[in-house]
Amino acid sequence: MSYPEAARQILLNPAAMEFHQENYPDDIFKANNYSRPVWYNTVQQFIVDILFINNSSLEQRLSYIGMTLRLIAPYTNQPDELQKRLLLCCEEINNNNFNQLYDNQQTSSDIQAGLLIKIFNFRIDLESKRNLIIAYERFDSIHKQLIEALSLANGDSDKQKKILQYGFNNNYTNYFKENTHIWINYIIYVFYQNDFPAKDMQKIYSDLIVDFFIIRGVLSAISSMRELNDDDVILVFQTYHRIRSHNKDFMKNINEICDEIKANNTILPLLLIKNS
C-alpha cells in the first residue's frame, strides 16, 4: 500500500482482496511457535460478514465491529463464552439494537476540522525534517488541498464543519456509492496485514478508525472543492499509508493529539466514526 501502483491494484480492483486456501505439505514451511487462538477464524469471518451488510452505511458497520469487539474482549480465554457473545452480537445487529446505540452516539463533526488541521500541521513539520523527498512532496500536496478547502472558513470552526459536511454529503458520498469496494478492500488489507483478530484486537481496530477518520476527512475536504476521481483516492490512501507505516511513532503522535478530546479510549473510536 506504500507504493502508488500497489495501492491502485489493492483498492480499485473489486476482487483484489478475495482469498482462497491451498494446502501444502508440512515440511514446506519452517515451524513457527506462534499459534492463533481457537476462535480466530470464527471471529474473523464474523467481522468480515459485518463489513458486507448491505443495508447499513460503512460508518454503521464499523461501529458494529467496535461494539462486537468490546463485548467479546473479556472472553478471549473462554472460547465457549466468546461464541455465546458472538451470537448475542448477531442478535443485537438483527434487532437493530446496535444501530440504536450508533444513532445515539455523539458525532465527530464539531472536532473533525480542528483535529485534521492539528494532525497535518504536526506531521508536515516532522516530515519536512526527514530525508524522504517524494513522500514529503505528496504529503505536502494533500496538506495544501486540506488548507485550501478550509481556507474559505477564515478560521471559523462552524464554517469549517459545514465545508467538510458539504464535501462528505455530496462528492465524497457520490464517489464511494459507485466504488463501495475501495474501503472494504482497505479494511480487509489492514486486517490481514495485522493478522486481525489474533493479536491486540482493540488496538488494531482503534488505529484503523483513526486512519479512517483522517483519510475520510481529507477526501471530504477535497470533495468540497470538486468531484473525486481515482487519482485523488490513490494519492490520499497511498501517501497517508506511506507516512504512517514507515514511522514507528506515527500512531503514538496521532493518539496524543486525539487525547486532547478527553474521550475514553474505548469510546474514542466510536466518536471518530460518526461524522453526521
N, C-alpha and C positions, 0 to 999 in steps of 0.2 A: 504493500500500500504506500510505501515511501517513494515509489517511483511512478511518474505520471502514466506511463503505458500500462503498468501493472494495475494501478488504481482504475484505469479505464476498463480493463478487462474484468476486474473483480466487480465493479459497481454497475456498469452499463449492460452487461450480459445477464439476462434474466435467469439463465441456467448456470451461472458461474459457481454458485455455492451449493449445487446439488451433489450429493456424495453417494458412492456405492462402496460396498465392502467386499474385500477379497481375502481369502485365507491362504497363508503361506506356511511352509514347514517351520517348526520352532527354531531350527538351527540357522535360519537366515539372519536373524537379528540377535544381537548380544542381549544377554539377560539384563533386566533393569529392576532394581529394588523397589521402584515406585509402583504402587498399585492403586487403582481407582476404587472409590467406595462402592459397595454393592448396589447402591441406589443411583449410581452415576447415569446410566442410560435412561432410566425411568424419568429422572428429574430433567435431564437434557431434552428428552422428547416432549415432556410436558411444557417446558419453556418455549420450545420451537413451535409447538402447536398453538400456544397463545399468540405468538407473532403472526400466525396466519389466520387469526379470527377476522372474518370479512366485514362484519357489521360494526366495527369499532375503529376509532382513529388510532393512529400509531401512538399518540400520547396516552390514550386509554390503555392500550395493550402493554406499553412499558410500565404503566402504573400497576397493572395486574401482576406483572412479573415481580415488581418490587414488593407488593403485598404478599405474594406467594413465598418469596424468599424469607420475608420476616416471619411468616407462620411456620416454615419448616426448619429454620435455622437452629432452634433449640433441640432438634431431634435428629441431628446428623449421626449420632451414635445409637439411635434407636430406629432401625430400618422399618419395623412394623408400624411404629407410631408415625414415622415420617410418611409412610404410604397412606395412612389414615388422613393426615393433614393435606396431602395432595388431593385426595377425594373431596375433602372439605372445601379446598380452594376451587375445585371444579364446580361444586355446587354453588359457591359464592359468586362465581362468574356467571353461571347459567341463570341464577335467580336475580342477577343484577345488583347484588349487594356490594360487590367490588366497584361497580360503576357508580353507585350512590356515594361511596366513600370518595371516589375520584371527583364527582361533581361538587362535593362539599370541601374539597381541598383548596387551600389558598393558591393563587397563581403567582407566577414569577414576573408578570408583566410590569409591575412597578419597579422592579430592581434590574430587569434584563439589560436595558441600555447602559446603566451605570456599571454593572458588572462586566459587560463586554468591553467597555472603554478601559476600565482598570486592568483587565486581563491583557488586552492587546498593547496598551501603553507599557505595561510592565515587561511583557515578553519582547516587544520590539526593542526596548532598551537593552535587554540582555543579549538578544540575537545579534545586535549590531556589533557586539564585542567578540563574537565567535567568528572563526575563520571558515564560514560556510556561505560563500557569496551568493550562489544561486538560490539556496534555500532562503536566505535572508531577503533577497530581492522579491521572491514570490510571496513571502510572508508580508513584506512591506507593502506590496501591491494590494493585498487583501485589507491590510490595516488602513490604507488610504481610501479604499472604497467604503469601508465602515465609517470613517470620519466624514467622508463626503456626504454619505446618506444622512447622517445625523446632524450635519452642519446646519441644515435648514431649521433646526430647532433652536439654534443660538443658545445652547446650554440649558434650555427649559426641559426638565425631566418629563413633564406630561406630554410635551410635543414629541420628544424622543420616543416615548412609549407608543404614541399614535403612529409614528413613522414605521416602527417595527411591526406593529399590528397590521397596518395597511399592506406592507410587503408580504407578511405571512398569509393574510387572508386572501390575497389576490394572486400575484405572480408565483409566489412560493407554492401555494396550495395547488394552483393550476398545473405547475410543472410536475409535482410529485403525485398528483392524481394520475398522470399519464405514465409515471415511472415509479410505481409503488415498490418495485423490486430493489431500488437503489438502497434505501435504508435497511431493508431486510437483509440484503447481501452484506452490507457493512456490519450490522449487528452480529450476524452469524460468523462473519470473518473474525470479529473481536472475540466471540465465544470460543472458537476453535484455537485462535492464537493463544488464549489464556487457559485452555483446557477446561473451560467452564462447563459444568459446575463443580468440578472436582476440588478446586482449591480456592479459598478466600471468596466464596460466592458473593458475599455482601460488598466487599471492596471492589471486585471486578465490576459488579453492577453499578455501584456508586460512581466509579471512574467513567464507565460508559455513559452514564447520564450527564456527567459534566461535559464530556465530549459532545454528546448530542445537543446539549444546551448551547454550547459555543458555536458548533457548526450550523445548527438551525438558525441561531441569531444572526450570524454573518450573512447567510444566504437570504434571510428575511430582509436585512439591510440592503443588499444588492437588489433584491426583488422590489424594494420600494422605489427604485430608480428606473427599472426596465424589466423586461421578461428574462427569466433564467434560461440558460442553454447548457448543453452538456459540458462545454469547456469551463464555464463558471463552477459547475459542481465538482469537476475533477480538480480544478485549481484549489478550491477550498478544502475538500476532503484530503487530497494528497499532501498539500502543503502543511495543513494542520497536523496530519499524522506524521509527517517527516519531522517536524519540530518536536512533537510530543514524544515520539518513540526513540529519538536519538538524544534525549536529555533526561538523565535519571532523576533530576529534581523537578521536572516539569509539573507533575501532578501534585507534588508537595507544595510548590509555589502557588498553583491554582487553588488548591484547597485552603491555603492560608488566606487568600483573597476572599474565597467563599465564606470562610469563617466569620467575616465581618457581618454577615447576615444574622448571626447569633441563632441559627436554627439547629435543632438537634440533628446529629449526624445521620440518624435513621430516618428523619423526616425530610432532610435537605434534598435528597434525590427526587422525592415526590413533589416537592415545591418547585424544583427546576424544570420538571417535565411539563407542567401545565402552564401555558402562557396566555390563555384567554378564558 
